Amino acid sequence: MYIQYHWMPYHRKGYSVLTIKDLSITRGQGEQSFTVSLPHLSLAEGEVVSLCGSSGCGKSTLLEMMGLILKPDNLSQYELSSDTLSMDLAPLILSNNQKTLAEIRSKNLGFMLQNGGLLPFLSVWQNILLPCQTNGILADESWLHHLCEKLNINHLMTKYPKQLSIGERQRVAFVRSIAHKPLLLLADEPTGNLDEKLSFEIPKGKITSIIGKSGAGKSSLLNLLIGIVKYKKGSILFEGREFKKLKDRELLQEIGIVFQNPQNQFITYKVIDELLFTLNRVYKNQSEKNIERAENLLREFNLYEYKNFSPYSLSQGQQRKLAVLSMLCGNQKVLLCDEPTYGQDNKTSREIMEFLSKKSKEGLSIILVSHDINLVVEYSDCIYEFKDKEMRRVEYI
C-alpha cells in the first residue's frame, strides 16, 4: 500500500487539517495476523490524498482508523484543525471514548462507504439530509440541490436506493457524505459491479457460506440480495416472489444484513436502542412490548448488562453480537452476514457461530461470507466458492 498526494489549486500552504503520527493496528492471529500502519500523515486544506494497493492490503482498515470508526492499537497524534478549532484526539481514541468520538466524527468527518451505505428505507433526499438531521443543523438545501443538479441526480430525490443504478447510488452517497460540510472527507472505493452470471438456491433454515479471494464479488452479492445493488438482468426469487416487485418495507421485514464492520450500521447511542429502532418499525404502537422483546434478546446473547451502554463502547466481539441481534429482532427469515467473525478470537468467533447455528435450526436461513475456512466447513450446510468470475458449489471433507 502506498500514498499519492494531489495538490489542488485552492490549497493554503502550511495549513494542516489532519495530522496523524504512529497509527497502527494488528488484525488476525498467529500466522494469519498482519499489521496496518501509518507512520505519519499531514493533510492540508484542499489536498487530496489517494491510498493505493492491492485488494486485502489494509486500505479500508486504514480509512476506518482515520475515520474514528476502528480503534487502533497504537497512536501518538491525531490532530484535527480548522480556523476555529484545534484538537488532538489521540487520548480519546486510545481510551475508546466512543460517545465523544461519535459526536466529533458526526460533525467533522464525512465517510463515503465502500458499498455506498445508503439506508434502503429512506428516499434519496432523506438519505442526503441524514447527516444534517443527525447533527441538528439546518441543511444548505440550495447548495445541495446545486450539487445534485451537477451530478445529474436531481430527478431521483423521491426514489429509493434499490431503484438506482450503482453509479447513481455512488453519486448520492457522495452528496450525503458532504451534506454537513465536514472538515475531512474519507471515501472508500465503491462496490464493483457484479457482472458474473450466477445460478443458485438458498435452502430454508440452513447456513449457506460463500468463500473466495478478496475482491471476488462476495460482498457485492450480499448487497445485491439486500437490494442495495440493483440488477438489470436475470431474476431473484424470494419465496416465489420477484425481488424487484417487493416494496422496501417488505424486503426489510424479510431480510437483514450484518456488515463487515458493525459500527457502520449503528445509528443510536444505546445498545438497547439499536434493537428498538428495528422493533418499533416492525411492531408499531407496541413500545412496552418492544422493550421486553429487546431485553429478552439481549439476555439471550449475554448483552443485557450493557443495555444502556453506547454500542461504540463495547468490545469488537460484543459489537458483532449486537449487529446480529439488531437484524434478528425483526424476525426476518433471511440473514446475510459479511465476515461476522473477522478479527475475533476463537472463543468469540464460536459464540457468534453457535448463535447463528441455533437460529438456523429454528428456521432462519443464513448466507455467510467468510475467509475462515475452518468455521465455514464446521458450521455450513452448503458452501459456494467465487473463482474466475464464476460461483460453484464445493464440498469439503
C-alpha positions, 0 to 999 in steps of 0.5 A: 500500500502506498500514498499519492498526494494531489495538490489542488489549486485552492490549497493554503500552504502550511495549513494542516487539517489532519495530522496523524503520527504512529497509527497502527493496528494488528488484525488476525492471529498467529500466522494469519495476523498482519499489521496496518500502519501509518507512520505519519500523515499531514493533510492540508486544506484542499489536498487530496490524498489517494491510498493505493494497493492491492485488494486485502492490503489494509486500505479500508482498515486504514480509512476506518482508523482515520475515520474514528470508526476502528480503534487502533492499537497504537497512536501518538497524534491525531490532530484535527484543525480548522480556523476555529478549532484545534484538537488532538484526539489521540487520548480519546481514541486510545481510551475508546471514548466512543460517545465523544468520538461519535459526536466529533466524527458526526460533525467533522468527518464525512465517510463515503462507504465502500458499498455506498451505505445508503439506508434502503428505507429512506428516499434519496433526499432523506438519505442526503439530509441524514447527516444534517438531521443527525447533527441538528443543523439546518441543511444548505438545501440550495447548495445541495440541490446545486450539487445534485443538479451537477451530478445529474441526480436531481430527478431521483430525490423521491426514489429509493436506493434499490431503484438506482443504478450503482453509479447513481447510488455512488453519486448520492452517497457522495452528496450525503457524505458532504451534506454537513460540510465536514472538515475531512472527507474519507471515501472508500472505493465503491462496490464493483459491479457484479457482472458474473452470471450466477445460478443458485438456491438458498435452502430454508433454515440452513447456513449457506457460506460463500468463500473466495479471494478478496475482491471476488464479488462476495460482498457485492452479492450480499448487497445485491440480495439486500437490494442495495445493488440493483440488477438489470438482468436475470431474476431473484426469487424470494419465496416465489416472489420477484425481488424487484416487485417487493416494496422496501418495507417488505424486503426489510421485514424479510431480510437483514444484513450484518456488515463487515464492520458493525459500527457502520450500521449503528445509528443510536447511542444505546445498545438497547436502542439499536434493537428498538429502532428495528422493533418499533418499525416492525411492531408499531404502537407496541413500545412496552412490548418492544422493550421486553422483546429487546431485553429478552434478546439481549439476555439471550446473547449475554448483552443485557448488562450493557443495555444502556451502554453506547454500542461504540463502547463495547468490545469488537466481539460484543459489537458483532453480537449486537449487529446480529441481534439488531437484524434478528429482532425483526424476525426476518427469515433471511440473514446475510452476514459479511465476515461476522467473525473477522478479527475475533478470537476463537472463543468469540468467533464460536459464540457468534457461530453457535448463535447463528447455528441455533437460529438456523435450526429454528428456521432462519436461513443464513448466507455467510461470507467468510475467509475462515475456512475452518468455521465455514466447513464446521458450521455450513450446510452448503458452501459456494466458492467465487473463482474466475468470475464464476460461483460453484458449489464445493464440498469439503471433507 
